[in-house]
Amino acid sequence: MKDNSNFSGTPCLSEEAALKGLFLGPQAENREWVSSQITTLLTSWFNWRRGFRPEDGQAISARDMASADYVKRRTHTEEVLHELTARFELEIPKFSPRYIGHMFSEISLPALFGHILTLLHNPNNISGESSRVGVLVEEEAITALAQMMGFSKGVGHFTSGGTIANFEAVYRARTRCYNWMSAGLANGVCSAFESAAMGFQNYDGISDEIKKSSIKFNPFEANPFTAAADISHQTGRTFKGPVLLIPEHKHYSWTKSANIFGLGAEALWPVQLDAHGRLDVRDLEKQILRAHKEDRPIVMVVSVLGTTELGMVDPMDEVQNLLDSYRQTHGWHLWHHVDAAYGGFICSLRGDDLSLSNALSERSLKAIESVGRVTSVTIDPHKLGYVPYSSGAFIAADEKDYYQRSFGAPYVNFAASKDKGPFTLEGSRSAAGAVATWMTAKCVGLSQDGYGRIIARTIRLRKELEEGLKKEIPDLVLAPSVDANLLGFCLAKKGDSLKKVNERTLRLYETFEVDKKSDFFISKTRIYQKCYSKYFENFISSWQGEIDTDELVLIRICIMNPFFRTKEMKVDFQDLFIRSLQERLAKLEIT
Ligand SMILES: *Cc1c(COP(=O)(O)O)cnc(C)c1O
């Protein structure tokens, strides 16, 4: 590893070099250009003000500025700012290639410029009344993200993150489910499940009169407890409410949603994972049939594009095929939501250049090719999009699914056709995340030649790091079947019990935690037997370990920094990281 040919000093390809201009660089290499761009932004902002009604005259005079209290306040503000700046020196150096912990890293310069510019103008994207430009840029950014994911059109909005985007999905799917269920029951159908899956065509065919009479069944309009009693009476069995089918490796925002939307944790029906830690489509089929049998309407089926733990990509294609087949044979229209909060930008790898798309396994590629067929998605530009917080988005394929129930506000002038405000769970919304994403779409590019290059590179680096770790540290066991730029490992010798392995892995992890001036920043996660059953058991059987506890501790690494292993740098971070691990293990006497 010592004389790695990557560090031979050969210049990088021109298209790779060009991408380096999109980030500040670990040593602030692009600082001069960044300064000049930010100065230009400020100058235009000043001139914009000065150009609006200069005849109004100035509010702050030279005499004001010279007054003692004025100067005192200013000096005080400078001091406070100085103090705060110093405090932030203690912040985690996420810009460094030595930060390989969670899915955040350098932010891209186009995103940063867009973010700063928006902060200066401060539009509130709640409505066109309070944001003239921001709302339009948001529309364009949503269209760009929707296209990257494979939707032909797509309608949506930016949220403060993936959690709220997932809530937006549950909110709409639940509304659709309740509307269909109520109308179907009022129209004489006896199955809550089948009513709730009737499809818009059937729903639109039901008269307004019947829909009005369905109010008593509709927990959205009526008291949910009396509604449940009415439904039980109509169907002849106790109505237990709808369910949400969700794979075992779900993000914890889904657990929150069960609470917030009043579904109850019982209504989150887990779908088992297969031996590779991905949603098991055969189990999904079982759960759907069980919901039908128990007459529990399905709010939605969720699959995950890039799990938060290890970046696994669920077989969205197979899930959608299954749902399509139910639609054909039974007329069931089931909502399929893809939680791509972490992995959404992986869709930029789709395209003709196989050298880039081949960063993914054939199976994952096939899965991401199918995203265009699903009902809705969550995507977080503030994760793999290298966009500053807070920037998430919810996108539905079909307007009808997006525009469900609206809420008006007496003091906001909503122009019904354009404003998203009446349809978003959040009220006031910053345009900054949308504008930052718009800038990245224009300047980085949501295709193979933009994000595709960056993400393919980080996936390649993840694989190289895995190779290196395997070769240099004999007792290190890698998490199998990872798909993206996350990797996980534990430390196990042949036959070791799980408790012993966890203890060893944790001790290694703690050496990073204790030392605040650590040379590298990493993260850890836990895999539970009850969630990952087959994957968990296979993993442990790979070292013939004894399962004496129900969880497996993993050190988790996310390779996102675009400069990890840049050959121009003096150090090879992969090499350095592996050596650092070896030294720590030697010190702990767990070599
Ligand atoms: C991060 C993540 C979320 C939540 O996103 P926030 O932006 O942190 O609210 C949801 N789902 C998945 C799969 C995630 O990785």
The ligand as an SDF file (V2000), in Angstrom:
LIG
                    3D

 15 15  0  0  0  0  0  0  0  0999 V2000
  -32.0420   10.7290    6.8590 C   0  0  0  0  0  0  0  0  0  0  0  0
  -33.1920    9.8980    6.5200 C   0  0  0  0  0  0  0  0  0  0  0  0
  -34.5000   10.3160    6.8180 C   0  0  0  0  0  0  0  0  0  0  0  0
  -34.7970   11.5720    7.6100 C   0  0  0  0  0  0  0  0  0  0  0  0
  -34.2670   12.6930    7.0540 O   0  0  0  0  0  0  0  0  0  0  0  0
  -33.9840   14.0240    7.9050 P   0  0  0  0  0  0  0  0  0  0  0  0
  -33.5550   14.9430    6.8100 O   0  0  0  0  0  0  0  0  0  0  0  0
  -32.8910   13.6880    8.8630 O   0  0  0  0  0  0  0  0  0  0  0  0
  -35.2450   14.4260    8.5480 O   0  0  0  0  0  0  0  0  0  0  0  0
  -35.5370    9.5060    6.4190 C   0  0  0  0  0  0  0  0  0  0  0  0
  -35.3190    8.3580    5.7710 N   0  0  0  0  0  0  0  0  0  0  0  0
  -34.0700    7.9190    5.4690 C   0  0  0  0  0  0  0  0  0  0  0  0
  -33.9020    6.6250    4.7280 C   0  0  0  0  0  0  0  0  0  0  0  0
  -32.9610    8.6760    5.8310 C   0  0  0  0  0  0  0  0  0  0  0  0
  -31.7340    8.2320    5.5360 O   0  0  0  0  0  0  0  0  0  0  0  0
  1  2  1  0
  2  3  1  0
  2 14  2  0
  3  4  1  0
  3 10  2  0
  4  5  1  0
  5  6  1  0
  6  7  2  0
  6  8  1  0
  6  9  1  0
 10 11  1  0
 11 12  2  0
 12 13  1  0
 12 14  1  0
 14 15  1  0
M  END
$$$$
